[in-house]
Amino acid sequence: VQLQASGGGLVQPGGSLRLSCAASGFRLDGYAIGWFRQAPGKEREWVSCTSISDDNTYYADSMKGRFTISRDNAKNAVYLQMNSLKPEDTAVYFCTAAESICAVRPGPRPKLDYSNMDYFGKGTQVTVSS
């Protein structure tokens, strides 16, 4: 069981990138898929999550309106479309899979529970810079 994120690169502020999460050894449509990111010297940060049925999607506050998570079950892939990128979006982005749900902790600052994820993929570097 392996997950691999791809699609990262260097983009100017205001630009867009689409990240892909691919799997080998299992079908992504049987799992909730979450994206996280981590920048050097910073804590890991959750980005987005899509439920197994794809009828529930979740975003961290700073990504709402800019990022969109989606599935292509025919290609066994999950995408993260990132628009209006900012320098603070610079990080390594990686995808994860949960056998159950997007365990988003409620509260004033909802947070996807990293410990609830079951599989973790290698990341892809996103650099937003002019």
N, CA, C and O atoms as a GROMACS GRO file, in nm:
protein
  520
    1VAL      N    1   0.085  -0.119   0.000
    1VAL     CA    2   0.000   0.000   0.000
    1VAL      C    3   0.088   0.124   0.000
    1VAL      O    4   0.165   0.148   0.093
    2GLN      N    5   0.076   0.201  -0.105
    2GLN     CA    6   0.160   0.320  -0.115
    2GLN      C    7   0.078   0.437  -0.166
    2GLN      O    8  -0.010   0.422  -0.250
    3LEU      N    9   0.109   0.554  -0.112
    3LEU     CA   10   0.051   0.678  -0.160
    3LEU      C   11   0.163   0.766  -0.210
    3LEU      O   12   0.273   0.767  -0.154
    4GLN      N   13   0.134   0.840  -0.314
    4GLN     CA   14   0.236   0.930  -0.367
    4GLN      C   15   0.170   1.057  -0.415
    4GLN      O   16   0.078   1.055  -0.497
    5ALA      N   17   0.219   1.168  -0.363
    5ALA     CA   18   0.171   1.297  -0.410
    5ALA      C   19   0.263   1.346  -0.521
    5ALA      O   20   0.383   1.319  -0.520
    6SER      N   21   0.208   1.418  -0.615
    6SER     CA   22   0.286   1.475  -0.725
    6SER      C   23   0.220   1.604  -0.771
    6SER      O   24   0.108   1.636  -0.730
    7GLY      N   25   0.289   1.676  -0.855
    7GLY     CA   26   0.233   1.796  -0.912
    7GLY      C   27   0.286   1.925  -0.854
    7GLY      O   28   0.247   2.034  -0.897
    8GLY      N   29   0.374   1.914  -0.757
    8GLY     CA   30   0.430   2.034  -0.698
    8GLY      C   31   0.526   2.103  -0.792
    8GLY      O   32   0.558   2.053  -0.900
    9GLY      N   33   0.570   2.218  -0.749
    9GLY     CA   34   0.665   2.294  -0.831
    9GLY      C   35   0.678   2.436  -0.782
    9GLY      O   36   0.634   2.470  -0.672
   10LEU      N   37   0.739   2.516  -0.864
   10LEU     CA   38   0.759   2.658  -0.833
   10LEU      C   39   0.653   2.738  -0.907
   10LEU      O   40   0.636   2.723  -1.028
   11VAL      N   41   0.585   2.823  -0.836
   11VAL     CA   42   0.480   2.905  -0.896
   11VAL      C   43   0.485   3.044  -0.835
   11VAL      O   44   0.523   3.062  -0.720
   12GLN      N   45   0.447   3.141  -0.914
   12GLN     CA   46   0.446   3.279  -0.864
   12GLN      C   47   0.323   3.303  -0.777
   12GLN      O   48   0.221   3.236  -0.791
   13PRO      N   49   0.333   3.399  -0.687
   13PRO     CA   50   0.215   3.434  -0.607
   13PRO      C   51   0.096   3.465  -0.696
   13PRO      O   52   0.110   3.534  -0.797
   14GLY      N   53  -0.019   3.415  -0.656
   14GLY     CA   54  -0.139   3.431  -0.737
   14GLY      C   55  -0.160   3.320  -0.837
   14GLY      O   56  -0.266   3.311  -0.899
   15GLY      N   57  -0.061   3.236  -0.853
   15GLY     CA   58  -0.071   3.128  -0.950
   15GLY      C   59  -0.145   3.007  -0.896
   15GLY      O   60  -0.197   3.008  -0.785
   16SER      N   61  -0.148   2.902  -0.978
   16SER     CA   62  -0.222   2.780  -0.944
   16SER      C   63  -0.137   2.656  -0.966
   16SER      O   64  -0.046   2.654  -1.049
   17LEU      N   65  -0.169   2.554  -0.891
   17LEU     CA   66  -0.111   2.422  -0.910
   17LEU      C   67  -0.218   2.319  -0.880
   17LEU      O   68  -0.309   2.344  -0.801
   18ARG      N   69  -0.208   2.205  -0.944
   18ARG     CA   70  -0.296   2.094  -0.910
   18ARG      C   71  -0.209   1.977  -0.864
   18ARG      O   72  -0.129   1.924  -0.941
   19LEU      N   73  -0.228   1.939  -0.741
   19LEU     CA   74  -0.157   1.824  -0.687
   19LEU      C   75  -0.240   1.699  -0.708
   19LEU      O   76  -0.363   1.702  -0.707
   20SER      N   77  -0.171   1.589  -0.726
   20SER     CA   78  -0.238   1.461  -0.742
   20SER      C   79  -0.191   1.365  -0.633
   20SER      O   80  -0.075   1.368  -0.591
   21CYS      N   81  -0.281   1.283  -0.590
   21CYS     CA   82  -0.250   1.176  -0.496
   21CYS      C   83  -0.286   1.045  -0.564
   21CYS      O   84  -0.402   1.022  -0.599
   22ALA      N   85  -0.187   0.962  -0.583
   22ALA     CA   86  -0.208   0.833  -0.648
   22ALA      C   87  -0.177   0.722  -0.550
   22ALA      O   88  -0.099   0.739  -0.456
   23ALA      N   89  -0.238   0.607  -0.573
   23ALA     CA   90  -0.218   0.494  -0.484
   23ALA      C   91  -0.181   0.370  -0.562
   23ALA      O   92  -0.224   0.351  -0.676
   24SER      N   93  -0.103   0.287  -0.501
   24SER     CA   94  -0.075   0.155  -0.556
   24SER      C   95  -0.107   0.053  -0.448
   24SER      O   96  -0.067   0.067  -0.332
   25GLY      N   97  -0.178  -0.046  -0.488
   25GLY     CA   98  -0.212  -0.151  -0.393
   25GLY      C   99  -0.351  -0.141  -0.333
   25GLY      O  100  -0.396  -0.233  -0.266
   26PHE      N  101  -0.418  -0.030  -0.357
   26PHE     CA  102  -0.556  -0.019  -0.308
   26PHE      C  103  -0.629   0.091  -0.382
   26PHE      O  104  -0.569   0.173  -0.451
   27ARG      N  105  -0.759   0.091  -0.365
   27ARG     CA  106  -0.845   0.189  -0.431
   27ARG      C  107  -0.868   0.307  -0.337
   27ARG      O  108  -0.909   0.289  -0.222
   28LEU      N  109  -0.842   0.426  -0.385
   28LEU     CA  110  -0.862   0.545  -0.304
   28LEU      C  111  -1.008   0.571  -0.274
   28LEU      O  112  -1.040   0.635  -0.174
   29ASP      N  113  -1.097   0.521  -0.358
   29ASP     CA  114  -1.238   0.550  -0.335
   29ASP      C  115  -1.296   0.473  -0.216
   29ASP      O  116  -1.412   0.491  -0.182
   30GLY      N  117  -1.216   0.390  -0.155
   30GLY     CA  118  -1.257   0.321  -0.035
   30GLY      C  119  -1.207   0.387   0.092
   30GLY      O  120  -1.221   0.332   0.201
   31TYR      N  121  -1.148   0.506   0.077
   31TYR     CA  122  -1.086   0.574   0.190
   31TYR      C  123  -1.120   0.722   0.189
   31TYR      O  124  -1.141   0.783   0.084
   32ALA      N  125  -1.124   0.778   0.308
   32ALA     CA  126  -1.123   0.924   0.318
   32ALA      C  127  -0.979   0.969   0.291
   32ALA      O  128  -0.884   0.909   0.341
   33ILE      N  129  -0.965   1.073   0.213
   33ILE     CA  130  -0.832   1.121   0.175
   33ILE      C  131  -0.810   1.260   0.229
   33ILE      O  132  -0.890   1.351   0.208
   34GLY      N  133  -0.700   1.274   0.299
   34GLY     CA  134  -0.666   1.404   0.357
   34GLY      C  135  -0.533   1.454   0.304
   34GLY      O  136  -0.441   1.377   0.277
   35TRP      N  137  -0.525   1.584   0.291
   35TRP     CA  138  -0.399   1.650   0.254
   35TRP      C  139  -0.346   1.727   0.374
   35TRP      O  140  -0.421   1.794   0.446
   36PHE      N  141  -0.216   1.715   0.394
   36PHE     CA  142  -0.146   1.792   0.496
   36PHE      C  143  -0.028   1.861   0.429
   36PHE      O  144   0.009   1.828   0.316
   37ARG      N  145   0.029   1.956   0.499
   37ARG     CA  146   0.150   2.020   0.449
   37ARG      C  147   0.241   2.053   0.565
   37ARG      O  148   0.198   2.068   0.679
   38GLN      N  149   0.368   2.063   0.534
   38GLN     CA  150   0.464   2.101   0.636
   38GLN      C  151   0.574   2.183   0.574
   38GLN      O  152   0.637   2.143   0.476
   39ALA      N  153   0.595   2.298   0.632
   39ALA     CA  154   0.702   2.387   0.588
   39ALA      C  155   0.819   2.375   0.684
   39ALA      O  156   0.800   2.340   0.801
   40PRO      N  157   0.939   2.403   0.638
   40PRO     CA  158   1.056   2.394   0.726
   40PRO      C  159   1.040   2.480   0.850
   40PRO      O  160   1.007   2.599   0.841
   41GLY      N  161   1.064   2.420   0.965
   41GLY     CA  162   1.057   2.495   1.090
   41GLY      C  163   0.918   2.522   1.141
   41GLY      O  164   0.899   2.590   1.241
   42LYS      N  165   0.819   2.467   1.072
   42LYS     CA  166   0.680   2.489   1.113
   42LYS      C  167   0.612   2.356   1.145
   42LYS      O  168   0.657   2.249   1.102
   43GLU      N  169   0.505   2.366   1.220
   43GLU     CA  170   0.428   2.246   1.251
   43GLU      C  171   0.353   2.196   1.128
   43GLU      O  172   0.321   2.273   1.037
   44ARG      N  173   0.326   2.069   1.128
   44ARG     CA  174   0.242   2.012   1.023
   44ARG      C  175   0.105   2.078   1.028
   44ARG      O  176   0.054   2.110   1.136
   45GLU      N  177   0.046   2.099   0.914
   45GLU     CA  178  -0.080   2.172   0.905
   45GLU      C  179  -0.175   2.094   0.814
   45GLU      O  180  -0.136   2.046   0.707
   46TRP      N  181  -0.298   2.083   0.857
   46TRP     CA  182  -0.392   2.013   0.769
   46TRP      C  183  -0.443   2.107   0.663
   46TRP      O  184  -0.453   2.228   0.684
   47VAL      N  185  -0.477   2.052   0.549
   47VAL     CA  186  -0.518   2.134   0.435
   47VAL      C  187  -0.663   2.105   0.399
   47VAL      O  188  -0.746   2.195   0.394
   48SER      N  189  -0.692   1.977   0.374
   48SER     CA  190  -0.825   1.943   0.324
   48SER      C  191  -0.849   1.794   0.341
   48SER      O  192  -0.756   1.716   0.359
   49CYS      N  193  -0.976   1.757   0.335
   49CYS     CA  194  -1.010   1.616   0.342
   49CYS      C  195  -1.140   1.592   0.265
   49CYS      O  196  -1.230   1.675   0.266
   50THR      N  197  -1.147   1.478   0.200
   50THR     CA  198  -1.271   1.438   0.134
   50THR      C  199  -1.315   1.303   0.187
   50THR      O  200  -1.234   1.212   0.203
   51SER      N  201  -1.444   1.292   0.213
   51SER     CA  202  -1.496   1.168   0.271
   51SER      C  203  -1.497   1.057   0.166
   51SER      O  204  -1.474   1.081   0.048
   52ILE      N  205  -1.523   0.937   0.212
   52ILE     CA  206  -1.524   0.821   0.123
   52ILE      C  207  -1.625   0.839   0.011
   52ILE      O  208  -1.595   0.808  -0.105
   53SER      N  209  -1.740   0.887   0.043
   53SER     CA  210  -1.843   0.904  -0.058
   53SER      C  211  -1.828   1.032  -0.138
   53SER      O  212  -1.902   1.058  -0.233
   54ASP      N  213  -1.731   1.112  -0.098
   54ASP     CA  214  -1.702   1.239  -0.167
   54ASP      C  215  -1.813   1.341  -0.151
   54ASP      O  216  -1.813   1.442  -0.221
   55ASP      N  217  -1.907   1.316  -0.062
   55ASP     CA  218  -2.014   1.415  -0.045
   55ASP      C  219  -1.985   1.512   0.068
   55ASP      O  220  -2.063   1.603   0.094
   56ASN      N  221  -1.873   1.492   0.135
   56ASN     CA  222  -1.831   1.586   0.238
   56ASN      C  223  -1.686   1.622   0.215
   56ASN      O  224  -1.599   1.535   0.208
   57THR      N  225  -1.661   1.749   0.204
   57THR     CA  226  -1.524   1.796   0.192
   57THR      C  227  -1.499   1.900   0.300
   57THR      O  228  -1.590   1.972   0.343
   58TYR      N  229  -1.376   1.907   0.344
   58TYR     CA  230  -1.339   1.994   0.454
   58TYR      C  231  -1.211   2.068   0.417
   58TYR      O  232  -1.124   2.015   0.348
   59TYR      N  233  -1.203   2.191   0.464
   59TYR     CA  234  -1.086   2.274   0.437
   59TYR      C  235  -1.046   2.350   0.562
   59TYR      O  236  -1.130   2.396   0.640
   60ALA      N  237  -0.917   2.362   0.578
   60ALA     CA  238  -0.869   2.452   0.681
   60ALA      C  239  -0.908   2.595   0.642
   60ALA      O  240  -0.920   2.627   0.524
   61ASP      N  241  -0.927   2.679   0.741
   61ASP     CA  242  -0.979   2.813   0.715
   61ASP      C  243  -0.898   2.889   0.611
   61ASP      O  244  -0.955   2.956   0.524
   62SER      N  245  -0.768   2.878   0.618
   62SER     CA  246  -0.685   2.958   0.528
   62SER      C  247  -0.688   2.908   0.384
   62SER      O  248  -0.638   2.975   0.294
   63MET      N  249  -0.746   2.791   0.361
   63MET     CA  250  -0.754   2.733   0.227
   63MET      C  251  -0.894   2.748   0.165
   63MET      O  252  -0.910   2.732   0.044
   64LYS      N  253  -0.992   2.778   0.247
   64LYS     CA  254  -1.128   2.789   0.196
   64LYS      C  255  -1.136   2.895   0.086
   64LYS      O  256  -1.084   3.006   0.099
   65GLY      N  257  -1.202   2.856  -0.020
   65GLY     CA  258  -1.218   2.949  -0.132
   65GLY      C  259  -1.102   2.951  -0.229
   65GLY      O  260  -1.112   3.006  -0.338
   66ARG      N  261  -0.991   2.890  -0.189
   66ARG     CA  262  -0.874   2.888  -0.278
   66ARG      C  263  -0.840   2.746  -0.324
   66ARG      O  264  -0.796   2.726  -0.437
   67PHE      N  265  -0.861   2.649  -0.237
   67PHE     CA  266  -0.826   2.511  -0.266
   67PHE      C  267  -0.952   2.429  -0.287
   67PHE      O  268  -1.055   2.455  -0.224
   68THR      N  269  -0.944   2.330  -0.375
   68THR     CA  270  -1.055   2.240  -0.398
   68THR      C  271  -1.003   2.097  -0.406
   68THR      O  272  -0.910   2.067  -0.480
   69ILE      N  273  -1.064   2.011  -0.328
   69ILE     CA  274  -1.027   1.869  -0.330
   69ILE      C  275  -1.131   1.793  -0.411
   69ILE      O  276  -1.250   1.820  -0.402
   70SER      N  277  -1.084   1.698  -0.489
   70SER     CA  278  -1.178   1.621  -0.572
   70SER      C  279  -1.120   1.483  -0.601
   70SER      O  280  -1.001   1.457  -0.582
   71ARG      N  281  -1.208   1.396  -0.646
   71ARG     CA  282  -1.168   1.260  -0.680
   71ARG      C  283  -1.190   1.231  -0.828
   71ARG      O  284  -1.279   1.287  -0.892
   72ASP      N  285  -1.107   1.144  -0.880
   72ASP     CA  286  -1.132   1.083  -1.011
   72ASP      C  287  -1.118   0.933  -0.988
   72ASP      O  288  -1.009   0.878  -0.994
   73ASN      N  289  -1.230   0.869  -0.963
   73ASN     CA  290  -1.225   0.727  -0.928
   73ASN      C  291  -1.178   0.642  -1.046
   73ASN      O  292  -1.117   0.537  -1.026
   74ALA      N  293  -1.207   0.686  -1.165
   74ALA     CA  294  -1.162   0.610  -1.281
   74ALA      C  295  -1.010   0.604  -1.289
   74ALA      O  296  -0.952   0.507  -1.338
   75LYS      N  297  -0.946   0.710  -1.241
   75LYS     CA  298  -0.801   0.715  -1.243
   75LYS      C  299  -0.740   0.679  -1.107
   75LYS      O  300  -0.618   0.682  -1.090
   76ASN      N  301  -0.827   0.646  -1.012
   76ASN     CA  302  -0.781   0.613  -0.878
   76ASN      C  303  -0.692   0.725  -0.823
   76ASN      O  304  -0.581   0.701  -0.775
   77ALA      N  305  -0.742   0.845  -0.831
   77ALA     CA  306  -0.665   0.961  -0.790
   77ALA      C  307  -0.751   1.060  -0.714
   77ALA      O  308  -0.873   1.064  -0.730
   78VAL      N  309  -0.686   1.138  -0.632
   78VAL     CA  310  -0.749   1.251  -0.564
   78VAL      C  311  -0.664   1.373  -0.595
   78VAL      O  312  -0.541   1.367  -0.594
   79TYR      N  313  -0.731   1.483  -0.622
   79TYR     CA  314  -0.661   1.604  -0.661
   79TYR      C  315  -0.681   1.715  -0.558
   79TYR      O  316  -0.781   1.719  -0.486
   80LEU      N  317  -0.585   1.802  -0.554
   80LEU     CA  318  -0.596   1.924  -0.475
   80LEU      C  319  -0.564   2.039  -0.568
   80LEU      O  320  -0.448   2.065  -0.600
   81GLN      N  321  -0.668   2.108  -0.611
   81GLN     CA  322  -0.651   2.225  -0.696
   81GLN      C  323  -0.624   2.345  -0.606
   81GLN      O  324  -0.705   2.377  -0.519
   82MET      N  325  -0.513   2.410  -0.628
   82MET     CA  326  -0.473   2.522  -0.544
   82MET      C  327  -0.465   2.647  -0.629
   82MET      O  328  -0.384   2.655  -0.721
   83ASN      N  329  -0.548   2.743  -0.597
   83ASN     CA  330  -0.550   2.870  -0.669
   83ASN      C  331  -0.511   2.984  -0.577
   83ASN      O  332  -0.508   2.970  -0.455
   84SER      N  333  -0.481   3.096  -0.637
   84SER     CA  334  -0.446   3.216  -0.560
   84SER      C  335  -0.338   3.185  -0.455
   84SER      O  336  -0.350   3.221  -0.338
   85LEU      N  337  -0.236   3.118  -0.500
   85LEU     CA  338  -0.132   3.074  -0.408
   85LEU      C  339  -0.055   3.192  -0.351
   85LEU      O  340  -0.034   3.293  -0.416
   86LYS      N  341  -0.015   3.173  -0.226
   86LYS     CA  342   0.058   3.276  -0.153
   86LYS      C  343   0.194   3.220  -0.109
   86LYS      O  344   0.210   3.099  -0.100
   87PRO      N  345   0.288   3.306  -0.083
   87PRO     CA  346   0.419   3.256  -0.036
   87PRO      C  347   0.407   3.168   0.088
   87PRO      O  348   0.485   3.074   0.106
   88GLU      N  349   0.310   3.197   0.173
   88GLU     CA  350   0.293   3.116   0.294
   88GLU      C  351   0.236   2.977   0.266
   88GLU      O  352   0.226   2.895   0.358
   89ASP      N  353   0.198   2.951   0.142
   89ASP     CA  354   0.156   2.816   0.104
   89ASP      C  355   0.275   2.726   0.073
   89ASP      O  356   0.258   2.606   0.050
   90THR      N  357   0.392   2.783   0.072
   90THR     CA  358   0.513   2.705   0.044
   90THR      C  359   0.532   2.597   0.150
   90THR      O  360   0.538   2.627   0.269
   91ALA      N  361   0.541   2.472   0.105
   91ALA     CA  362   0.553   2.359   0.197
   91ALA      C  363   0.565   2.232   0.116
   91ALA      O  364   0.549   2.231  -0.006
   92VAL      N  365   0.593   2.124   0.187
   92VAL     CA  366   0.579   1.991   0.128
   92VAL      C  367   0.437   1.945   0.157
   92VAL      O  368   0.393   1.943   0.271
   93TYR      N  369   0.368   1.908   0.052
   93TYR     CA  370   0.230   1.862   0.064
   93TYR      C  371   0.228   1.710   0.048
   93TYR      O  372   0.294   1.655  -0.040
   94PHE      N  373   0.153   1.644   0.134
   94PHE     CA  374   0.143   1.500   0.123
   94PHE      C  375   0.000   1.456   0.151
   94PHE      O  376  -0.075   1.521   0.224
   95CYS      N  377  -0.035   1.344   0.091
   95CYS     CA  378  -0.170   1.292   0.108
   95CYS      C  379  -0.170   1.173   0.203
   95CYS      O  380  -0.070   1.102   0.218
   96THR      N  381  -0.283   1.155   0.264
   96THR     CA  382  -0.302   1.048   0.361
   96THR      C  383  -0.437   0.984   0.336
   96THR      O  384  -0.524   1.042   0.271
   97ALA      N  385  -0.455   0.864   0.388
   97ALA     CA  386  -0.581   0.793   0.370
   97ALA      C  387  -0.629   0.737   0.503
   97ALA      O  388  -0.550   0.688   0.583
   98ALA      N  389  -0.758   0.746   0.524
   98ALA     CA  390  -0.821   0.692   0.644
   98ALA      C  391  -0.926   0.590   0.604
   98ALA      O  392  -1.001   0.610   0.509
   99GLU      N  393  -0.930   0.481   0.677
   99GLU     CA  394  -1.028   0.376   0.647
   99GLU      C  395  -1.168   0.416   0.690
   99GLU      O  396  -1.265   0.352   0.652
  100SER      N  397  -1.177   0.519   0.770
  100SER     CA  398  -1.308   0.557   0.820
  100SER      C  399  -1.354   0.692   0.764
  100SER      O  400  -1.410   0.699   0.655
  101ILE      N  401  -1.331   0.795   0.838
  101ILE     CA  402  -1.388   0.925   0.804
  101ILE      C  403  -1.281   1.033   0.806
  101ILE      O  404  -1.168   1.010   0.849
  102CYS      N  405  -1.318   1.150   0.760
  102CYS     CA  406  -1.236   1.270   0.782
  102CYS      C  407  -1.265   1.312   0.926
  102CYS      O  408  -1.367   1.377   0.952
  103ALA      N  409  -1.178   1.277   1.016
  103ALA     CA  410  -1.202   1.307   1.157
  103ALA      C  411  -1.160   1.451   1.184
  103ALA      O  412  -1.049   1.479   1.227
  104VAL      N  413  -1.253   1.541   1.157
  104VAL     CA  414  -1.226   1.682   1.178
  104VAL      C  415  -1.277   1.720   1.316
  104VAL      O  416  -1.396   1.709   1.345
  105ARG      N  417  -1.188   1.764   1.401
  105ARG     CA  418  -1.226   1.805   1.536
  105ARG      C  419  -1.299   1.937   1.528
  105ARG      O  420  -1.248   2.033   1.471
  106PRO      N  421  -1.418   1.943   1.583
  106PRO     CA  422  -1.495   2.069   1.578
  106PRO      C  423  -1.434   2.174   1.670
  106PRO      O  424  -1.349   2.144   1.754
  107GLY      N  425  -1.478   2.293   1.653
  107GLY     CA  426  -1.433   2.402   1.737
  107GLY      C  427  -1.412   2.528   1.658
  107GLY      O  428  -1.439   2.532   1.538
  108PRO      N  429  -1.365   2.631   1.724
  108PRO     CA  430  -1.343   2.759   1.653
  108PRO      C  431  -1.241   2.746   1.541
  108PRO      O  432  -1.245   2.820   1.443
  109ARG      N  433  -1.150   2.650   1.556
  109ARG     CA  434  -1.052   2.623   1.450
  109ARG      C  435  -1.052   2.473   1.424
  109ARG      O  436  -0.967   2.402   1.477
  110PRO      N  437  -1.146   2.425   1.342
  110PRO     CA  438  -1.152   2.280   1.313
  110PRO      C  439  -1.018   2.228   1.263
  110PRO      O  440  -0.944   2.298   1.194
  111LYS      N  441  -0.990   2.104   1.299
  111LYS     CA  442  -0.861   2.045   1.265
  111LYS      C  443  -0.878   1.900   1.231
  111LYS      O  444  -0.941   1.824   1.305
  112LEU      N  445  -0.821   1.859   1.119
  112LEU     CA  446  -0.823   1.719   1.078
  112LEU      C  447  -0.727   1.641   1.167
  112LEU      O  448  -0.611   1.680   1.184
  113ASP      N  449  -0.776   1.531   1.223
  113ASP     CA  450  -0.698   1.452   1.317
  113ASP      C  451  -0.597   1.366   1.240
  113ASP      O  452  -0.635   1.268   1.176
  114TYR      N  453  -0.472   1.402   1.248
  114TYR     CA  454  -0.366   1.330   1.177
  114TYR      C  455  -0.356   1.187   1.227
  114TYR      O  456  -0.327   1.096   1.150
  115SER      N  457  -0.379   1.166   1.356
  115SER     CA  458  -0.365   1.033   1.414
  115SER      C  459  -0.473   0.938   1.366
  115SER      O  460  -0.461   0.817   1.384
  116ASN      N  461  -0.579   0.990   1.306
  116ASN     CA  462  -0.687   0.906   1.256
  116ASN      C  463  -0.656   0.852   1.116
  116ASN      O  464  -0.723   0.761   1.068
  117MET      N  465  -0.555   0.907   1.052
  117MET     CA  466  -0.520   0.861   0.919
  117MET      C  467  -0.443   0.731   0.930
  117MET      O  468  -0.368   0.709   1.026
  118ASP      N  469  -0.462   0.645   0.830
  118ASP     CA  470  -0.403   0.511   0.835
  118ASP      C  471  -0.283   0.493   0.743
  118ASP      O  472  -0.194   0.413   0.770
  119TYR      N  473  -0.282   0.568   0.636
  119TYR     CA  474  -0.172   0.555   0.539
  119TYR      C  475  -0.120   0.694   0.504
  119TYR      O  476  -0.195   0.792   0.498
  120PHE      N  477   0.009   0.699   0.482
  120PHE     CA  478   0.075   0.828   0.462
  120PHE      C  479   0.167   0.819   0.341
  120PHE      O  480   0.244   0.725   0.326
  121GLY      N  481   0.156   0.919   0.256
  121GLY     CA  482   0.237   0.915   0.135
  121GLY      C  483   0.355   1.009   0.140
  121GLY      O  484   0.367   1.092   0.229
  122LYS      N  485   0.441   0.994   0.042
  122LYS     CA  486   0.552   1.087   0.026
  122LYS      C  487   0.498   1.216  -0.033
  122LYS      O  488   0.399   1.217  -0.106
  123GLY      N  489   0.564   1.323   0.000
  123GLY     CA  490   0.514   1.453  -0.036
  123GLY      C  491   0.570   1.509  -0.165
  123GLY      O  492   0.658   1.450  -0.228
  124THR      N  493   0.516   1.622  -0.201
  124THR     CA  494   0.563   1.697  -0.317
  124THR      C  495   0.583   1.842  -0.274
  124THR      O  496   0.502   1.899  -0.202
  125GLN      N  497   0.692   1.900  -0.321
  125GLN     CA  498   0.728   2.035  -0.278
  125GLN      C  499   0.651   2.139  -0.360
  125GLN      O  500   0.646   2.133  -0.483
  126VAL      N  501   0.591   2.231  -0.289
  126VAL     CA  502   0.526   2.347  -0.351
  126VAL      C  503   0.599   2.472  -0.303
  126VAL      O  504   0.610   2.496  -0.182
  127THR      N  505   0.648   2.549  -0.396
  127THR     CA  506   0.718   2.673  -0.363
  127THR      C  507   0.649   2.788  -0.433
  127THR      O  508   0.638   2.790  -0.556
  128VAL      N  509   0.604   2.884  -0.355
  128VAL     CA  510   0.536   3.001  -0.410
  128VAL      C  511   0.628   3.120  -0.389
  128VAL      O  512   0.650   3.166  -0.277
  129SER      N  513   0.681   3.169  -0.499
  129SER     CA  514   0.780   3.276  -0.490
  129SER      C  515   0.788   3.350  -0.622
  129SER      O  516   0.769   3.292  -0.729
  130SER      N  517   0.816   3.478  -0.612
  130SER     CA  518   0.836   3.557  -0.732
  130SER      C  519   0.984   3.560  -0.770
  130SER      O  520   1.021   3.622  -0.869
   0.00000   0.00000   0.00000
